[in-house]
Amino acid sequence: MTHDGQQNRLDQIEAILLQTAQQQQTNTTAIAQLTAKVDGLTEEVDSLRDIVMHSIQNAESDREVFQAEIRRIWEYLLGRSGNGRGEE
């Protein structure tokens, strides 16, 4: 290989290395952006999970209150008529 051929080959290798370095920087930036987005989504999911758990706890509490109220009404009706259907 001649000196010009070797220099040409070195120039090609340098160009490829430069292109590779630029692509690596682009990839690094993209990965950092995706990581930030994933972190944000993780925080949102955690927040939504907390909201859902709180809603479930409220629903369970409401259910217990409603059941107790229905029981009281049922007992009242049984006490009034003796059979719970209002018939005497």
Backbone as JSON, one array per atom type, in Angstrom:
{
  "sequence": "MTHDGQQNRLDQIEAILLQTAQQQQTNTTAIAQLTAKVDGLTEEVDSLRDIVMHSIQNAESDREVFQAEIRRIWEYLLGRSGNGRGEE",
  "N": [[0.86, -1.16, 0.0], [0.56, 2.21, -0.77], [1.95, 5.34, 0.4], [0.06, 7.4, 0.11], [-2.24, 5.84, -0.1], [-2.3, 4.66, 2.42], [-2.63, 6.94, 3.99], [-5.1, 7.78, 3.11], [-6.67, 5.66, 3.99], [-6.32, 5.95, 6.78], [-7.57, 8.41, 7.1], [-10.2, 7.69, 6.53], [-10.7, 5.94, 8.64], [-10.46, 7.72, 10.8], [-12.64, 9.38, 10.25], [-14.75, 7.59, 10.56], [-14.42, 6.98, 13.28], [-14.93, 9.51, 14.37], [-17.6, 9.86, 13.59], [-18.72, 7.73, 15.0], [-18.22, 8.53, 17.66], [-19.8, 10.83, 17.75], [-22.33, 9.69, 17.39], [-22.43, 8.13, 19.66], [-22.54, 10.13, 21.61], [-25.01, 11.28, 20.97], [-26.65, 9.07, 21.51], [-26.16, 8.78, 24.25], [-27.3, 11.15, 25.24], [-29.98, 10.73, 24.48], [-30.58, 8.46, 26.0], [-30.33, 9.5, 28.57], [-32.47, 11.31, 28.55], [-34.63, 9.53, 28.24], [-34.34, 8.07, 30.6], [-34.93, 10.04, 32.5], [-37.61, 10.48, 31.84], [-38.71, 7.96, 32.43], [-38.22, 7.89, 35.18], [-39.9, 9.99, 35.98], [-42.4, 8.92, 35.23], [-42.45, 6.72, 36.91], [-42.68, 7.97, 39.4], [-45.23, 9.09, 39.05], [-46.8, 6.78, 38.79], [-46.41, 5.67, 41.33], [-47.66, 7.64, 42.85], [-50.29, 7.45, 41.87], [-50.85, 4.84, 42.67], [-50.88, 5.18, 45.45], [-53.11, 6.87, 45.66], [-55.13, 5.16, 44.71], [-55.02, 3.12, 46.62], [-55.8, 4.57, 48.89], [-58.38, 5.25, 48.12], [-59.53, 2.71, 48.03], [-59.39, 2.0, 50.72], [-61.12, 3.94, 51.75], [-63.48, 3.15, 50.49], [-63.86, 0.62, 51.64], [-64.27, 1.35, 54.29], [-66.59, 2.93, 54.01], [-68.32, 0.92, 53.14], [-68.51, -0.69, 55.42], [-69.78, 1.13, 57.13], [-72.21, 1.51, 55.73], [-73.23, -1.11, 55.8], [-73.63, -1.39, 58.56], [-75.57, 0.57, 58.97], [-77.66, -0.41, 57.36], [-78.16, -2.76, 58.77], [-79.1, -1.66, 61.2], [-81.43, -0.42, 60.27], [-82.84, -2.67, 59.36], [-83.14, -4.1, 61.76], [-84.74, -2.27, 63.1], [-87.03, -2.31, 61.49], [-87.78, -5.02, 61.84], [-88.34, -4.97, 64.54], [-90.59, -3.33, 64.62], [-92.63, -4.64, 63.13], [-92.31, -7.33, 63.39], [-91.93, -9.28, 61.41], [-90.46, -8.18, 59.42], [-91.55, -7.44, 57.02], [-93.46, -5.59, 57.21], [-95.99, -6.48, 57.64], [-98.82, -7.21, 59.58]],
  "CA": [[0.0, 0.0, 0.0], [1.36, 3.43, -0.87], [1.77, 6.33, 1.48], [-1.24, 8.05, -0.12], [-3.27, 4.85, 0.22], [-2.35, 4.54, 3.89], [-3.21, 8.18, 4.53], [-6.52, 7.74, 2.76], [-7.26, 4.67, 4.91], [-6.34, 6.58, 8.1], [-8.62, 9.44, 7.06], [-11.48, 6.98, 6.61], [-10.83, 5.43, 10.01], [-10.72, 8.88, 11.64], [-14.01, 9.82, 9.97], [-15.62, 6.59, 11.19], [-14.32, 7.19, 14.73], [-15.64, 10.76, 14.69], [-19.03, 9.57, 13.45], [-19.07, 6.85, 16.12], [-18.23, 9.35, 18.87], [-20.99, 11.69, 17.68], [-23.5, 8.83, 17.6], [-22.42, 7.76, 21.07], [-23.03, 11.29, 22.37], [-26.46, 11.35, 20.7], [-27.27, 7.97, 22.25], [-26.07, 9.09, 25.68], [-28.31, 12.18, 25.51], [-31.29, 10.1, 24.37], [-30.75, 7.57, 27.16], [-30.56, 10.36, 29.74], [-33.84, 11.81, 28.45], [-35.54, 8.41, 28.52], [-34.23, 7.77, 32.03], [-35.69, 11.08, 33.21], [-39.03, 10.22, 31.61], [-39.07, 6.76, 33.2], [-38.25, 8.3, 36.58], [-41.13, 10.76, 36.15], [-43.53, 7.99, 35.16], [-42.42, 5.91, 38.13], [-43.26, 8.8, 40.46], [-46.66, 9.2, 38.79], [-47.41, 5.49, 39.11], [-46.41, 5.57, 42.79], [-48.7, 8.55, 43.34], [-51.59, 6.86, 41.53], [-51.04, 3.68, 43.55], [-51.27, 5.71, 46.75], [-54.48, 7.36, 45.53], [-56.02, 4.0, 44.59], [-55.07, 2.45, 47.93], [-56.6, 5.41, 49.77], [-59.76, 5.09, 47.67], [-59.97, 1.37, 48.45], [-59.6, 2.07, 52.16], [-62.36, 4.7, 51.96], [-64.61, 2.32, 50.06], [-64.06, -0.41, 52.66], [-64.84, 2.02, 55.45], [-67.98, 3.26, 53.65], [-69.08, -0.33, 53.1], [-68.8, -1.08, 56.81], [-70.79, 2.07, 57.65], [-73.48, 1.2, 55.08], [-73.73, -2.37, 56.33], [-74.14, -1.14, 59.91], [-76.81, 1.33, 58.84], [-78.67, -1.35, 56.86], [-78.48, -3.64, 59.89], [-79.94, -0.9, 62.13], [-82.76, -0.25, 59.65], [-83.46, -3.99, 59.35], [-83.55, -4.38, 63.13], [-85.86, -1.37, 63.4], [-88.22, -2.84, 60.82], [-88.16, -6.26, 62.5], [-88.93, -4.61, 65.83], [-91.9, -2.7, 64.41], [-93.66, -5.52, 62.6], [-92.09, -8.7, 63.81], [-91.5, -10.17, 60.34], [-89.61, -7.45, 58.51], [-92.22, -7.06, 55.77], [-94.47, -4.6, 57.51], [-97.31, -7.11, 57.76], [-99.2, -7.48, 60.97]],
  "C": [[0.91, 1.24, 0.0], [1.09, 4.35, 0.29], [0.42, 7.05, 1.34], [-2.4, 7.11, 0.22], [-3.42, 4.67, 1.71], [-2.99, 5.77, 4.51], [-4.71, 8.22, 4.28], [-7.27, 6.8, 3.72], [-7.35, 5.25, 6.32], [-7.42, 7.68, 8.17], [-10.01, 8.81, 7.18], [-11.73, 6.49, 8.03], [-11.14, 6.58, 10.97], [-12.16, 9.37, 11.46], [-15.02, 8.87, 10.64], [-15.6, 6.77, 12.71], [-15.06, 8.46, 15.16], [-17.15, 10.53, 14.63], [-19.52, 8.7, 14.6], [-19.15, 7.63, 17.42], [-19.45, 10.25, 18.9], [-22.26, 10.88, 17.95], [-23.59, 8.41, 19.05], [-22.94, 8.9, 21.94], [-24.54, 11.46, 22.19], [-27.2, 10.28, 21.49], [-27.27, 8.25, 23.75], [-27.13, 10.13, 26.07], [-29.71, 11.56, 25.47], [-31.57, 9.19, 25.57], [-31.03, 8.39, 28.41], [-31.99, 10.91, 29.73], [-34.85, 10.72, 28.77], [-35.53, 8.04, 30.0], [-35.03, 8.77, 32.85], [-37.19, 10.85, 33.04], [-39.51, 9.01, 32.41], [-39.16, 7.1, 34.69], [-39.54, 9.08, 36.88], [-42.36, 9.86, 36.14], [-43.6, 7.11, 36.4], [-43.03, 6.69, 39.29], [-44.77, 8.93, 40.29], [-47.38, 7.91, 39.15], [-47.48, 5.3, 40.64], [-47.51, 6.44, 43.39], [-50.09, 7.98, 43.07], [-51.89, 5.64, 42.4], [-51.49, 4.13, 44.93], [-52.72, 6.19, 46.74], [-55.47, 6.19, 45.49], [-56.13, 3.28, 45.94], [-55.92, 3.25, 48.92], [-58.08, 5.28, 49.41], [-60.34, 3.74, 48.11], [-60.27, 1.37, 49.95], [-60.89, 2.84, 52.48], [-63.58, 3.87, 51.58], [-64.9, 1.23, 51.09], [-64.71, 0.18, 53.91], [-66.31, 2.37, 55.19], [-68.85, 2.01, 53.65], [-69.46, -0.78, 54.51], [-69.87, -0.18, 57.41], [-72.16, 1.75, 57.06], [-74.07, -0.1, 55.61], [-74.31, -2.18, 57.73], [-75.47, -0.39, 59.86], [-77.95, 0.43, 58.35], [-79.1, -2.29, 57.97], [-79.41, -2.93, 60.88], [-81.35, -0.72, 61.57], [-83.52, -1.58, 59.68], [-83.98, -4.34, 60.76], [-84.73, -3.51, 63.54], [-87.14, -1.92, 62.77], [-88.69, -4.15, 61.46], [-88.85, -5.97, 63.84], [-90.33, -4.02, 65.68], [-92.96, -3.71, 64.02], [-93.48, -6.98, 62.99], [-91.66, -9.62, 62.7], [-90.66, -9.46, 59.28], [-90.25, -7.05, 57.22], [-93.31, -6.03, 56.01], [-95.88, -5.15, 57.65], [-97.59, -7.37, 59.23], [-100.25, -8.55, 61.07]]
}
